[in-house]
Amino acid sequence: MIERATRRAIEPLNILNDLAVVTFIVSATGFVRFQYFDPLDGFTLLSAAQLIITTIAMAFVPFFFGAILTLELARRRLEAITEC
């Protein structure tokens, strides 16, 4: 029964790990771009789009961190129950 709960509850949420990695990469590259590189042509539409995407990604980083942490704790707890 616990293995079934793991298959039905934990495994479908493993995509959160991939989304968290992508979100972190987008936010880190945007941060580096806006922090360390000066725009050569000024502020363009592409820069505005990247700024908006970076801001959204940075807002989701804590959400994904909390979700992954909770998922990992639940997985470990289910593994501990099955070992007993």
C-alpha positions in Angstrom: 0.0 0.0 0.0 2.9 2.4 0.8 4.6 1.6 -2.5 1.3 2.4 -4.3 1.1 5.7 -2.5 4.7 6.5 -3.6 3.9 5.7 -7.2 0.7 7.7 -7.1 1.8 10.7 -5.0 5.5 11.1 -5.3 6.6 10.0 -8.7 4.2 12.3 -10.7 5.6 15.3 -8.8 9.2 14.5 -9.9 8.8 17.0 -12.8 9.1 19.7 -10.1 12.8 19.0 -10.0 13.1 19.7 -13.7 11.0 22.9 -13.5 13.1 24.1 -10.5 16.3 23.6 -12.4 15.0 25.5 -15.5 13.7 28.3 -13.3 16.9 28.6 -11.4 19.0 28.7 -14.7 16.7 31.3 -16.2 16.8 33.5 -13.1 20.6 33.1 -12.7 21.4 34.0 -16.3 19.0 37.0 -16.2 20.6 38.1 -12.9 24.1 37.8 -14.3 23.1 39.6 -17.5 21.5 42.6 -15.8 24.0 42.8 -13.0 27.3 42.5 -14.9 26.8 43.3 -18.5 25.9 46.7 -19.8 23.4 46.8 -22.7 25.2 48.0 -25.8 22.1 49.4 -27.6 20.2 50.7 -24.6 17.0 49.2 -23.4 15.2 47.3 -26.1 12.1 45.2 -26.3 14.2 42.1 -26.0 15.8 43.4 -22.8 12.3 44.2 -21.4 11.1 40.7 -22.2 14.1 39.1 -20.6 13.7 41.4 -17.5 10.1 40.3 -17.1 10.9 36.6 -17.6 13.8 36.9 -15.1 11.6 38.6 -12.5 8.9 35.9 -12.8 11.5 33.1 -12.6 13.0 34.7 -9.5 9.6 34.9 -7.9 9.1 31.1 -8.5 12.5 30.0 -7.1 11.3 30.0 -3.4 8.1 28.2 -4.4 10.0 25.4 -6.1 12.5 25.2 -3.3 9.7 24.6 -0.8 7.9 22.2 -3.0 11.0 20.1 -3.7 12.0 20.1 0.0 8.5 18.9 1.0 8.5 16.3 -1.7 11.9 15.0 -0.6 10.9 14.8 3.1 7.7 12.9 2.2 9.7 10.5 0.0 12.2 9.9 2.8 9.4 9.4 5.3 7.7 6.8 3.0 11.0 5.0 2.6 11.5 4.9 6.3 8.0 3.4 6.8 8.6 0.7 4.2 11.9 -0.3 5.8 10.3 -1.0 9.2 
